[in-house]
């Protein structure tokens, strides 16, 4: 299925647009942009050389700059903000004055969601199926399945792939592991989504899905 492009959208002939993708009113897609299959690009959005995977939903009034990668099934709410320059100066653009720094990439991994009006500072990695609350300002990495909110963003919980809250509990009693001159407690926690039934393990602050 060919992409659907609204008559008011401006799409470069040197951009790559996947099958089934929909591009709505007044969107702008520049040279070098790559958009996967079955994406939705909302009205007044602009993609300046960024790369989007399959199934991405980009809501209205959002600009995505070169250096930003949105992996498969990422959701970006309206008026979210991405940056790519950590210390911008109008008089000293990075391409002409590389001695003053460089653009930094940002990656939003598979399935992650970014709420309306959130700001993602360049250099960040948003983990897979993570959730960034509306209006949050993220500077740094967000773990897989984590929920972050606030300014600056802080982690406030965990979320299932389906978008439901996860509550972790110890799966086994703490088991001491002896090392020379120290004792370390090995604690693993498990959560089962009450909506979809997926099961997750959490250890050392990292979450992984162990059962669909």
N, C-alpha and C positions, 0 to 999 in steps of 0.2 A: 504494500500500500504506500503510495507516494505521500510525502509530507503535505500538510495543509498550511498554507501561508497566507495570512490576511493581506489584502491589497494595499493596506497602509504600512505594512512592515517593510523594512529595508534589509535585504539579505544579500550579502556578497556572493558572487558567483564562485569565489574561492573559499567559501565556507563549506563544511561537510554536514549535511542534515540527514538524519536517519529516517528509515521508513516509519510511517505512522505518526511522526512528530507533528505537533500543532503549534504554530507560531501566531500569536494574536496581535491585536491592533497596536500600531506604533512601536513595535519591537524593532531592535537594531541588532543585526548579527554581522560582525566584521570578518575580514580576511583572516584565515588561520583558525577560526573557531571550529570546534568539532562537537556536534550534538548527536547523541545516539538515537536508537529507535524508541518510538512511543513516548517521547518526552512532551511536556507541556510548557511552553514559554509564554507567560502571561503578558498582558498589555503593558506597554511602557518599559519593558525590560530591555537591557542591552547586554550583549555578550561580546567582549573585546578580546578575542583570541584565547578564550578559556576552553577547557575540555569537559564535556558532560557525558556521562555514561548513558545506559538505557533506563527508561522509565523515570527520569528525573522530572520533578515538578517544581518549576520556578514561578512563584507568584508575582503579582503586579509590582512594578516600580523598583525592581532589583537589578543592579548592575553587577556583572561578574567579569573580573579583569583577567588579563593574561597572567599566568602563574597559578591560577585557581583551578583545582580539579574537583569535580563533583562526581563521585562514583555512582554505580547503579542504584536506582530507587531512592536517591536523596530528595528530601522535601525542603524547600526554602520558602518561608513565609513572606508576605508582602513587606516591601520596604526594608528588607534585611540589607546589611552593608558588609562588603568585603573590601579589604585593603591589600595593597601589594608593595607599599613603600613604607619602611619603618620610620624614616626621618625625611619626609618630603620637603623640598625647597623649590619654589617656582623658578628661581634664578639658576639653580644647579640641578637640572634633570640628570638622573642616574646614567642614561645612555651617553651623555656628554662628559660627565664628571664621575667616572667609576671610583675614583679615589675617595669619594664621600659615602660609599656604601653601595648596596645593591638591592634590587627587588627581592622579596622573599616569597616563596611559594606557600600555598595553603592547600591542604587536602581534606576533603570531607568524605569519609569512607562509607561504604555500602549501607544504605537504609537509614542513615542518620537524618534527623529533622532539626531544622533551625527555625525558631519562632519569629513572628513578625517583629520588625524593628530591632532585631538583634544585630550586634556588630562583631565580626570575626576579624581580629587583628592578624596581619600577615605573619606567616611562620608557624601558625597553629595546625595541629592535626586533630580533627574531630573523629573519634572512633566509630566503628560500625555500630549501627542501631542506637547511637547516643541521641540525647534529646537536649537541645539548647532552648531554654525558656524565652518567651517574648521579652524583648528589651534588654537581654543580657549582653554584657561586653566580655568576650572571651579573648584572653591573651595567654596562649599556651595550649597544651594538649588536653584533650578530654578522653577519658578511658572508654572502651567499648561498653555499651549499654548504660552508661552513666547519664544522670539527669543533672544539669547545671542551670543555675539561675542567678540573677543579681548583677550588681556592678561594684567591683569586678565579679565575674561569674565564679560561683562556688558550687561544689557538688552537694546535692540535697537528696539523692536517692539513686535508684536503679530502675530500668525499664525493660520490659520484654520486647522482643521483636515485633509483637502485635500491637505494642503501644500501651500495655497495661503495667501497673506498678508491680515491682518484685520486692518481696520481703524475705531476706535470707535468715536462715537459722543454722546453728551448728549441726552438721550431718553426723559427726562422731564426737565423743568426748576428746578433749585436748590430749594429744599424745606427746609426751616429752621426748625430744631427740637430743641426746647428749653430745656435746662437742668438748674439746679440750678447753678448760677454764670457763665454760659457759653452758647454759641450758637454754635451748630454744623451744618454744611451744609451736607445734605444727597444728594450725587450725584451718579446717575447711568448712565452708558453709554452703548450703544448698537452698535453692528456691524453686518452687513450681508455680508457674503462672496459673492463676485461678480462672482465667478466661480461656486460653488456648491449650493449656496443659504442657507447654514446653518446660524443660527442666534445665537449670543452670547451676554451675559450681562457681564459688568465689573463693579465691585464695590469694593472699598477699595483695589485696586490693584489685585483683584482676578477675574479670568474669568471663566464663566461656559457656556456650550452650553445649549440653551433653545429650539432649534428647529432643527431637521434634514433637 
